[in-house]
Amino acid sequence: MATKLDVLAFGAHPDDVELGCGATIAKHVSVGKKVGIIDLTRGELGTRGTAEIRDLEAAKSAEILGVELRKNMNYKDGFFTNDETHQLELVKVIREHQPNIVLCNALYDRHPDHSKGSQLVSTACFLAGLRKIETGQEAWRPKAVYHYIQFKNINPDFVIDVSNFIDQKVEAVKAFSSQFYNPDSNEPDTIISSQGFLDSVRYRAADLGRLSGVDYAEGFTVEKPPIVNFLEELT
């Protein structure tokens, strides 16, 4: 029987979700929300590590975050497209798990897979709500799609206070030891393998927190304005 999820987070590559919204996921899990992660590719084109290593790292990170499930769509890293075949596969996943909220990559970012993945997921969320697309499942459209912020500095439309979960986020990121700073690694240096990049995971959350009056925060952009009933709900 399929697991009904409150939140389903998509990433173009294993570790995208951890970098963009790992603390938000940990916070929701802590209050009993059912959260899942879907990686679109295995990150097989990455300069460091292998697809098999990243599979193991993704499983370790999922355990750290406490998510209900983590799946990989096994799309072709670097070359997947926002076409009917990929859309329908994601429609089935969305209908299977019926998430209320979907999180996905930024609308634009340094890696072209991030924006492609973002658009693919957003399209699939809309299509999943069309009853005439027949997959043998109930039509389902998430209430909202939110885009996390990853590499580029993007002004968020809202932030989540993750002050008590930043350490868990960093631990989940570091589970991908093949990708990020490791002084014992003999693999080539990359833009994300430096100590500075790993440090930025914490200080970027601290900067968003500073702007918002909390210790640490993660930011998101929206596709449609969120609705609140009273001004007091905004702080």
Backbone as a ProteinNet text record, in pm:
[ID]
protein_1_A
[PRIMARY]
MATKLDVLAFGAHPDDVELGCGATIAKHVSVGKKVGIIDLTRGELGTRGTAEIRDLEAAKSAEILGVELRKNMNYKDGFFTNDETHQLELVKVIREHQPNIVLCNALYDRHPDHSKGSQLVSTACFLAGLRKIETGQEAWRPKAVYHYIQFKNINPDFVIDVSNFIDQKVEAVKAFSSQFYNPDSNEPDTIISSQGFLDSVRYRAADLGRLSGVDYAEGFTVEKPPIVNFLEELT
[TERTIARY]
84.8	0	88.1	56.4	136.5	131.4	239	248.1	197.1	92.2	42	137	183.1	282.6	226	276.1	243.7	330.3	457	552.7	635	652.2	737.2	839.2	967	1074.5	1146.9	1161.1	1229.8	1363.8	1464.5	1592.2	1643.8	1706.9	1762.8	1872.2	1947.4	2056.7	2047	2097.4	2112.8	2199.7	2157.3	2214.2	2151.5	2076.7	2008.7	1909.5	1829	1727.4	1793.3	1900	1968.4	2020.1	2083.2	2137.7	2028	1919.4	1816.4	1717.3	1678.2	1570.4	1583.1	1705.4	1724.3	1672	1692.9	1647.6	1495.8	1436.1	1289.9	1228.5	1288.9	1241	1253.8	1369.4	1390.1	1288.7	1258.7	1161.9	1022.7	982	849.3	841.8	947.4	950.8	939.5	999.6	1002.2	863.5	770.1	633.7	537.9	593	509.2	462.2	510.2	471.5	541.6	472.1	530.1	592.1	723.1	799.1	874.6	877.5	954.3	1046.5	1146.7	1241.4	1245.8	1240.6	1257.2	1376.5	1479.2	1592.4	1566.2	1580.8	1552.5	1663.4	1788.6	1901.8	1988.7	2085.5	2180.8	2308	2311	2427.3	2550.6	2528.4	2639.1	2742	2709	2806.3	2891.9	2867.3	2945.6	3093.8	3178.2	3323.1	3375.5	3316.5	3364.4	3264.7	3315.4	3228.9	3172.3	3079.6	3010.6	2862.2	2783.1	2639.5	2614.7	2692.3	2673.8	2707	2812.8	2849.1	2741.1	2689.5	2588	2455.9	2427.7	2310.6	2321.7	2439.5	2462.4	2456.3	2513.1	2510.8	2368.9	2289.1	2150.4	2070.6	2094.5	2025.5	2065.9	2194.3	2242	2179.6	2174.6	2115.3	1966.4	1896.2	1752.7	1729.2	1817.8	1806.3	1830.1	1926.2	1954.1	1833.7	1769.7	1655.3	1527.2	1521.3	1404.5	1286.1	1312.2	1201.2	1137	1013.6	937.7	994.1	1040.6	1089.5	1182.4	1267.5	1350.4	1358.2	1326.3	1328.4	1414.2	1463.8	1538.4	1470.5	1444.7	1377.5	1472.8	1601.9	1703.4	1696.5	1663.8	1671.7	1819.2	1845.5	1981.6	2039.7	2139	2202.1	2253.1	2214.8	2259.5	2175.1	2098.6	2031.1	1881	1825.1	1680.2	1610.4	1488.6	1414.1	1274.1	1213.8	1077.1	982.2	972.5	889.1	779.6	697.1	581.4	621.6	725.7	766.4	805	889.6	933.1	817.8	734.8	620.4	526.6	493.6	399.2	455.5	585.7	645.4	631.2	649.8	633.9	487	399.2	255.4	217.5	267.8	237.6	289.8	408.6	466.4	383.9	346.5	267.6	131.1	67.8	-61.3	-47.2	65.2	86.7	95.8	166.5	194.1	108.8	37.3	-59.6	-7.4	105.5	158.5	73.1	61.7	-4.2	86.8	216.2	314.6	427	470.2	586.8	695.9	818	936.3	1024.9	1085.8	1174	1279.5	1368.5	1481.3	1437.4	1536.4	1512.3	1476.9	1401.9	1360.1	1478.7	1584.6	1709.2	1824.6	1932.2	2045.8	2168.6	2282.6	2407.2	2401.5	2352.8	2349	2220.7	2229.8	2108.3	2007	2052.2	1957.2	1863.4	1908.7	1824.4	1701.1	1722.5	1607	1521.8	1585.5	1508.5	1424.5	1485.2	1412.8	1299.1	1323.3	1219.5	1098.3	1122.9	1012.9	941.3	1018.9	959.4	865.2	911	828.9	703.9	721	606.6	502.8	549.1	457.2	384	458.7	398	294.8	320.1	222.9	90.9	98.5	-24.9	-94.7	-18.4	-77.7	-139.7	-81.2	-132	-275	-317.1	-452.9	-555.8	-511.9	-603.8	-659.3	-787.6	-848.9	-840.7	-832.2	-831.6	-694.9	-594.3	-467	-480.3	-490.4	-523.2	-396.2	-380.6	-268.8	-316.8	-450.6	-505.4	-503.3	-483.6	-477	-574.4	-602.7	-684.4	-605.2	-671.2	-605.9	-573.2	-457.3	-414.9	-323.7	-356.7	-270.1	-230.7	-102.7	-59.8	-115.7	-132.6	-185.7	-89.2	40.8	139.6	270.6	343.2	479.1	569.8	669.7	764.4	904.1	980.3	1114.6	1219.2	1304.4	1409.3	1525.2	1611.7	1725	1851.9	1937.1	2050.9	2183.7	2222.4	2354.4	2348.6	2265.6	2255.6	2182.6	2216.4	2145.6	2015.6	1905.1	1772.5	1694.9	1626.7	1545.5	1423.4	1407.2	1293.5	1162.9	1054.6	921.9	878.3	932.5	910.9	1025.4	1041.4	1145.8	1084.9	1151.8	1115.8	1223.7	1182.7	1275.5	1323.3	1451.6	1506.9	1618.1	1608.4	1716.9	1754.8	1658.8	1687.3	1725.6	1736.1	1758.1	1876.8	1952.7	2065.4	2172.7	2195.4	2297.6	2258.7	2130.3	2082.4	2097.4	2071.3	2090.6	2235.8	2325.8	2468.1	2512.8	2463.8	2497.8	2448.7	2327.2	2271.2	2352.3	2394.2	2478.5	2611	2671.6	2802.3	2794.3	2673.4	2658.5	2706.9	2701.5	2752.3	2901.3	2975.6	3117.4	3199.1	3146.9	3219.9	3213.2	3115.4	3091.8	3149.4	3147.4	3181.4	3316.5	3355.2	3491.7	3533.4	3643.5	3701.1	3852.8	3924.6	4070.2	4145.1	4080.5	4145.5	4117.3	4036.1	3999.2	4112.4	4131.3	4228.5	4162.3	4032.7	3958.9	3980.4	3947.9	3968.1	3885.4	3939.1	3864.9	3752.6	3639.8	3528.8	3480.2	3386.6	3335	3261.9	3214.9	3141.3	3222.3	3345.6	3423.2	3512	3508.7	3595.2	3537.1	3624	3578.6	3484.4	3514.7	3431.4	3288.4	3270.5	3133.4	3059	3125.8	3060.8	3024.2	3113.8	3084.4	2964.5	2948.5	2840.1	2702.3	2694.3	2565	2509.3	2597.9	2554.4	2541.8	2641.9	2636.1	2529.3	2492.1	2382.4	2250.1	2231.1	2111.4	2114.3	2234.2	2246.7	2213	2252.3	2223.5	2074.8	2006.6	1861.5	1795.2	1849.4	1796.8	1815.5	1932.3	1959.7	1857.1	1827.7	1731.1	1589.8	1564.4	1428.4	1410.5	1518.3	1507.1	1514.5	1572.3	1592.5	1737.6	1778	1917.6	1948.8	1862.4	1884	1750.5	1754.2	1631.6	1665.4	1565.8	1574.3	1467.4	1503.2	1411.9	1353.3	1236.1	1163.9	1099.7	1083.1	1003.4	874.9	775.2	642	598.7	503.9	443.1	313.4	250.4	132.6	139.6	81.8	92.3	27.2	98.1	35.7	-79	-176.5	-292.3	-282.2	-300.1	-314.5	-447.3	-504.2	-636.5	-630.9	-524.2	-511.8	-367.3	-349.1	-215.9	-125.7	-187.9	-108	-36.1	-80.8	-14.8	120.5	143.1	269.9	356.7	479.5	569.6	702.7
-119.5	0	124.2	221.2	342.3	425.1	493.8	581	720	766.6	902.9	997.7	1100.4	1192	1331.3	1397.2	1538.7	1625.6	1590.5	1668.1	1572	1605.7	1527.8	1622.4	1596.6	1683	1615.7	1688.7	1639.1	1710.3	1635.4	1694.5	1636.9	1718.8	1668.7	1566.2	1586.8	1496.7	1461.3	1345.1	1317.7	1427.5	1480.4	1589.4	1725.4	1740.9	1867.9	1901.5	1803.7	1826.1	1862.9	1792.3	1820.8	1964.4	2006.6	2141.2	2247	2221.9	2323.8	2331.3	2214.8	2217.5	2106.3	2060.3	1950.8	1980	2103	2137.2	2149.6	2199.9	2208.3	2069	1975	1836.7	1781.6	1800.4	1749.8	1809.2	1936.6	2001.9	1941.2	1917	1859.9	1715.1	1639.1	1502.1	1503.2	1602.3	1608	1625	1679.7	1698.4	1594.8	1489.2	1378.3	1384	1480.1	1485.9	1375.5	1320.3	1217.1	1283.7	1264.1	1331.6	1228.2	1248.9	1161.9	1242.5	1175.9	1238.9	1157.8	1228	1166.1	1230.5	1152.2	1200.3	1165.3	1261.7	1236	1155.5	1182.5	1110.2	1054.8	972.3	918.2	1002.4	1113.8	1200	1136.3	1052.9	973.1	1054.2	1178	1261.9	1344.5	1333.8	1409.3	1376.8	1478.9	1460.5	1362.9	1366.2	1283.4	1172.4	1059.7	949.3	876.3	785.7	708.9	704.7	658.9	645	548.7	442	342.6	401.3	480.8	546.2	643.7	718.2	818.2	752.9	633.6	558.6	532.2	487.2	457.6	584.3	691.7	818.3	871.4	856.8	903.1	825.9	696.7	615.1	657.7	686.9	731.1	865	956.6	1087.4	1076.1	990.8	971.3	922.8	836.8	788	900.2	987.2	1100.2	1193.3	1216.8	1308.2	1243.2	1111	1040.6	1037.3	1043.1	1046	908.3	909.4	785.9	701.5	767.4	694.5	783	718.2	787.3	698.5	755.8	682.3	755.8	682.7	743.2	708	810.1	789.7	736.6	741.9	690.3	758.4	887.7	965.6	988.4	1024.6	1039.3	1172.9	1167.3	1287.2	1375	1502.1	1596.3	1600.1	1495.3	1484.6	1455.3	1443.8	1423.7	1550.7	1534.6	1647.1	1654.3	1769.6	1790.9	1751.7	1618.4	1569.4	1477.1	1426.9	1346.7	1223.1	1155	1032.1	1059.2	1159.9	1192.4	1248.3	1329.3	1386.9	1278.8	1182.9	1078.5	990.3	966.5	888.5	961.5	1093.1	1170.3	1185.2	1194.5	1197.6	1074.7	958.9	835.8	841.4	895.6	906.4	1001.6	1114.9	1214.1	1156.1	1087.4	1025.7	911.5	843.2	732.6	781.8	891.3	936.6	1055.3	1117.7	1223.4	1326.6	1389.3	1489.3	1615.3	1676.4	1806.7	1917.4	1906	2005.7	1937.1	1998.8	1951.8	2057.6	2012.1	2098	2053.3	2149	2111.4	2217.3	2190.1	2277.8	2421	2510	2649.6	2662.3	2766.8	2789.4	2819	2876.6	2891.4	2874.1	2814	2785.3	2758.9	2737.2	2717.4	2593.4	2481.8	2356.5	2352.5	2332.2	2333	2225.8	2114.6	2012.1	2064.4	2162.6	2213.3	2283.6	2372	2440.9	2344.8	2251.8	2151.3	2066.4	2021.8	1940.2	2016.3	2143.5	2227.9	2237.7	2265.5	2279.6	2147.1	2038.3	1905.8	1870.3	1891.2	1858.3	1945.9	2074.6	2166.1	2126.6	2092.1	2048.5	1920.8	1825.7	1698.3	1717.5	1810.8	1836.5	1886.2	1971.4	2018.8	1905.8	1831.9	1724.9	1615.9	1592.8	1488.1	1515.5	1640.6	1675.7	1664.9	1628.6	1617.5	1475.5	1462.3	1328.8	1251.7	1324.4	1255.8	1197	1224.8	1154.7	1025.5	915.8	788.1	710	684.6	602.8	488.8	473.4	374.7	420.5	550.6	608.1	725.1	763.8	882	1006.9	1101.2	1228.4	1299.4	1366.2	1434.9	1551.3	1668.5	1785.4	1840.7	1851.7	1908.9	2049.4	2086.6	2219.6	2330.3	2301.7	2404.2	2339.5	2408.9	2371.6	2486	2456.1	2556.5	2519.7	2619.6	2598.4	2639.9	2545.7	2579.1	2649.7	2708.4	2786.1	2705.3	2697.2	2606.4	2676.5	2704.2	2761.5	2912.8	2960.4	3104.6	3171.8	3297.5	3376	3426.8	3375.3	3413.2	3467.8	3579.9	3636.1	3548.2	3495.9	3406.5	3482.4	3411.6	3466.6	3442.3	3339.3	3314.4	3227.7	3225.9	3143	3056.4	2946.2	2857.4	2869.4	2893.3	2895.8	2752.9	2730.3	2595.1	2595.5	2688.4	2708.7	2582.7	2498.4	2377.5	2258.2	2279.1	2166.9	2186	2293.7	2319.8	2213	2163.3	2059.6	1931	1898.6	1779.3	1795.7	1915.9	1943.9	1923.9	1981.4	1970.2	1824.1	1749.5	1607.5	1532.7	1566.7	1501.7	1537.9	1662.2	1703.7	1628.7	1620.1	1554.6	1403.9	1348.2	1206.9	1181	1285.1	1273.6	1306	1221.7	1248.7	1244.4	1180.5	1178.7	1313.7	1395.4	1520.1	1642.9	1643.2	1763.8	1750.6	1851.4	1861.2	1736.7	1678.8	1561.5	1569.7	1608.6	1627.1	1500	1385.4	1257.8	1210.6	1285.5	1243.3	1270.3	1179.4	1196.6	1233.5	1261	1292.3	1439.2	1475.7	1614.1	1713.2	1832.4	1938.5	1988.3	2024.2	2082.2	2205.5	2274.4	2397	2370.6	2246.4	2216.1	2131.6	2100.5	2013.1	2088.8	2220.7	2300.4	2312.7	2343.5	2370.9	2491.1	2588.9	2708.2	2678.5	2589.1	2555.8	2486.3	2392.2	2323.1	2421.8	2516.7	2619.3	2704	2723.5	2810	2751.5	2620.3	2558.6	2618.7	2638.5	2693.7	2845.6	2914	3059.4	3120.2	3051.4	3103.7	3093.1	2984.3	2971.9	3074.2	3102.7	3203.1	3341.9	3371	3501.9	3520.6	3417.9	3426.9	3441.2	3371	3385.2	3526	3584.6	3721.4	3818.3	3801.9	3891	3872	3753.1	3718.4	3718.6	3744	3753.5	3621.3	3519.1	3389.8	3349.2	3239	3196.6	3143.2	3054.6	2992.9	2980.8	2996.7	2984	2927	2863.2	2819.3	2892.2	2934.2	3014.7	2940.2	2985.8	2924.5	3033.2	3002	3087.1	3013.1	3088.4	3031.7	3048.1	2965.2	2978.8	3059	3059.4	3142.3	3195	3311.2	3369.1	3279.6	3252.2	3176.9	3258	3187.5	3252.5	3240.8	3353.1	3351.6	3417	3379.2	3430.4	3560.5	3578.2	3697.6	3745.4	3874.5	3932.5	3873.3	3831.9	3779	3648.6	3584.3	3461	3489.6	3614.1	3654	3716.7	3667.5	3722.8	3761.2
0	0	0	-84.7	-96.4	31.7	59.7	176	139.8	207.2	189.4	261.3	190	244.6	264.7	368.1	387.5	296.8	286.6	207.7	122.6	-4.7	-93.5	-156.2	-130.6	-179.2	-294.3	-404	-522.6	-538.2	-585.1	-618.3	-748.1	-830.5	-955.1	-928.2	-819.7	-782.7	-635.1	-596.7	-454.8	-393.3	-283.2	-202.6	-231.6	-343.6	-369.2	-258.5	-220.9	-118.2	14.5	50	177	179	69.8	64.2	66.8	-4	-17.4	96.5	151.2	250.8	354	378.8	473.8	612.6	659.7	794.9	801.3	694.9	689.5	695	623.9	629.2	769.8	831.2	967.1	1064.8	1049	1137.9	1122	999.4	977.7	1028.2	1008.2	1061	1212.2	1276.3	1423.3	1484.7	1407.3	1460	1403	1344.2	1300.4	1157	1080.7	940.5	862.4	765.2	679.8	556.8	543.4	438.3	355.3	225.5	136.2	47.7	-8.3	-100.1	-228.9	-341.1	-471.9	-541.2	-570.3	-649.1	-795.2	-883.2	-1024.8	-1091.6	-1054.6	-1111.8	-1000.3	-1038.4	-941	-933.8	-1006	-1003.3	-1063.6	-1164.5	-1217.5	-1294.5	-1332.2	-1402.3	-1307.8	-1180.2	-1083	-1092.9	-1075.7	-1086.7	-982.6	-863.6	-753.9	-723.9	-678.5	-640.3	-760.3	-731.7	-834.3	-800.7	-894.8	-869.3	-754.2	-747.2	-640.6	-504.3	-498.5	-372.3	-331.2	-426	-392.9	-351.5	-403.9	-356	-206.4	-163	-21.4	62.4	10.1	83	97.5	-8	-3.6	101.2	110.3	210.5	351.6	371	502	540.2	445.7	472.4	503.7	429.9	455.6	597.6	645.3	783.2	882.8	854	942.1	950.6	837.2	834.2	884.6	883.2	934.2	840.7	710.4	614.7	600.5	551.6	532.6	419.2	316	198.9	118.3	40.5	-57.9	-181.3	-295.3	-420.6	-521.7	-622.4	-731.1	-863.1	-943.7	-1071.7	-1179.2	-1150.2	-1243.2	-1380	-1380.1	-1502.4	-1537.5	-1661	-1709.5	-1665.1	-1579	-1525.4	-1640	-1635.6	-1736.3	-1862.6	-1887.9	-2016.9	-2007.9	-1887.5	-1880	-1929.6	-1974.8	-2030.6	-1970.2	-1986.5	-1939.5	-2052.9	-2076.2	-2185	-2130.8	-2220.2	-2179.3	-2100.4	-2143.6	-2075.8	-1931.1	-1909.5	-1773.1	-1690.4	-1752	-1681.1	-1630.2	-1716.5	-1677.4	-1566	-1567.6	-1458.8	-1325.7	-1327.7	-1203.9	-1164.9	-1263.4	-1233.3	-1150.8	-1189.1	-1116.2	-972.8	-955	-820.6	-734.4	-791.8	-716.9	-679.4	-771.2	-740.9	-640.9	-645.8	-553.1	-409.1	-388.1	-251	-207.2	-299.6	-270.3	-170	-197.9	-103.8	-102.7	14.7	22.9	-30.1	1.5	-36.8	-113	-221	-296.2	-288.2	-261.5	-262.3	-378.4	-448.6	-558.7	-581.8	-675.3	-703.9	-737.3	-733.2	-768.6	-916.7	-948	-1086	-1176.9	-1121.5	-1196.3	-1098.8	-1146.7	-1059.7	-1146.5	-1082.5	-1155.6	-1244.5	-1190.5	-1266.4	-1348.6	-1480.3	-1563.1	-1524.8	-1465	-1420.9	-1312.7	-1236.2	-1128	-1184.3	-1280.7	-1338.8	-1420.8	-1491.6	-1566.6	-1473	-1364.3	-1267.1	-1203.4	-1174.5	-1115.7	-1206.6	-1333.1	-1428.5	-1452.5	-1455.7	-1475.5	-1360.3	-1238.7	-1121.8	-1117.2	-1142.4	-1140.1	-1244.5	-1364.1	-1469.8	-1429.2	-1373.4	-1334	-1224.3	-1133.3	-1025.8	-1083.8	-1184	-1247.9	-1322.3	-1401.5	-1481.2	-1394.2	-1277.5	-1188.5	-1143.6	-1155.2	-1115.4	-1226.7	-1345.1	-1459	-1468.1	-1448.7	-1442.2	-1573.1	-1684.8	-1814.4	-1848.9	-1767.7	-1782.1	-1703.8	-1772.2	-1709.4	-1674.7	-1545.3	-1497	-1408	-1398.8	-1306.9	-1163.6	-1143.5	-1008.9	-998.2	-874.3	-850.7	-887.2	-954.8	-984.5	-854	-850.5	-727.7	-763.7	-715.3	-734.6	-597.7	-570	-441.4	-422.4	-295.8	-265.1	-305.7	-298.2	-330.8	-371.5	-459	-496.4	-453.9	-370.7	-324.8	-373.5	-411.1	-465.7	-363.8	-326.4	-229.7	-299.8	-220.8	-270.2	-245.3	-348.9	-337.3	-359.8	-482.6	-509	-525	-614.5	-636.5	-520.1	-497.8	-397.2	-457	-409.1	-455.7	-337.3	-358.4	-251	-227	-105.4	-78.9	-65.6	-95.5	-70.5	73	134.6	276.1	326.9	458.5	518.7	628.8	657	767.3	874.4	997.7	1110.6	1136.7	1114.6	1132.3	1237	1331.1	1427.5	1503	1534.3	1611.5	1525	1392.8	1301.9	1208.3	1228.3	1139.4	1154.2	1275	1293.3	1221.2	1224.4	1155.1	1004.2	954.4	811.5	771.9	848.5	815.7	819.8	916.7	924.7	801.1	755.6	635.9	511.9	501.4	388.9	391.9	508.8	521.5	497.7	499.4	464.5	322	237.9	101.1	101.7	167.8	189.3	61.4	-41.6	-169.5	-239.7	-204.4	-276.8	-209	-77.1	-4	65.7	138	190	267.8	225	289.8	271.3	375.9	361.9	324.9	342.1	309.7	167.4	93.9	-40.5	-139.2	-232.1	-339.5	-471.8	-467.2	-589	-628.4	-752.6	-798.2	-716.3	-700.3	-633.1	-724.3	-662.4	-737.4	-664	-724.2	-664.1	-532.9	-513.4	-390	-291.5	-325.3	-236.4	-139.7	-142.4	-55.4	84.9	178.5	315.4	316.3	231.2	225.9	185.4	87.7	47.4	159.9	227.7	338.4	448.6	477	577.7	537.2	405.1	357.1	385.6	400.9	433	561.9	657.7	785.9	781	720.9	729.5	639.3	530.1	448.3	523.5	597.2	680.5	792.7	844.5	950.4	897.2	773	716.2	692.4	641.3	626.9	763.4	861.8	996.6	1049.3	1024	1067.9	1010.8	883.9	819.3	873.7	926.8	970.5	1121	1194.3	1339.7	1412.5	1347.6	1413.2	1391.8	1453.1	1439.9	1300.1	1249.7	1119.4	1046.4	913.8	834.4	697.3	636.4	497.6	418.2	296.8	217.4	99.3	57.5	-54.2	-139.5	-267.6	-354.6	-389.5	-430.1	-451	-595.8	-636.3	-768.6	-761.7	-647.2	-625.5	-482.3	-456.2	-322.3	-217.5	-107	2.7	63.8	116.6	178.6	329.5	398.3	543.3	576.5	689.2	725.4	802.4	882.1	963.8	963.8	980.5	978.7	1086	1198	1308.3	1271.4	1163.7	1121.6	1056.2	1017.4	959.4	1067.3	1082.4	1184.8	1121.5
[MASK]
+++++++++++++++++++++++++++++++++++++++++++++++++++++++++++++++++++++++++++++++++++++++++++++++++++++++++++++++++++++++++++++++++++++++++++++++++++++++++++++++++++++++++++++++++++++++++++++++++++++++++++++++++++++++++++++++++++++++++++

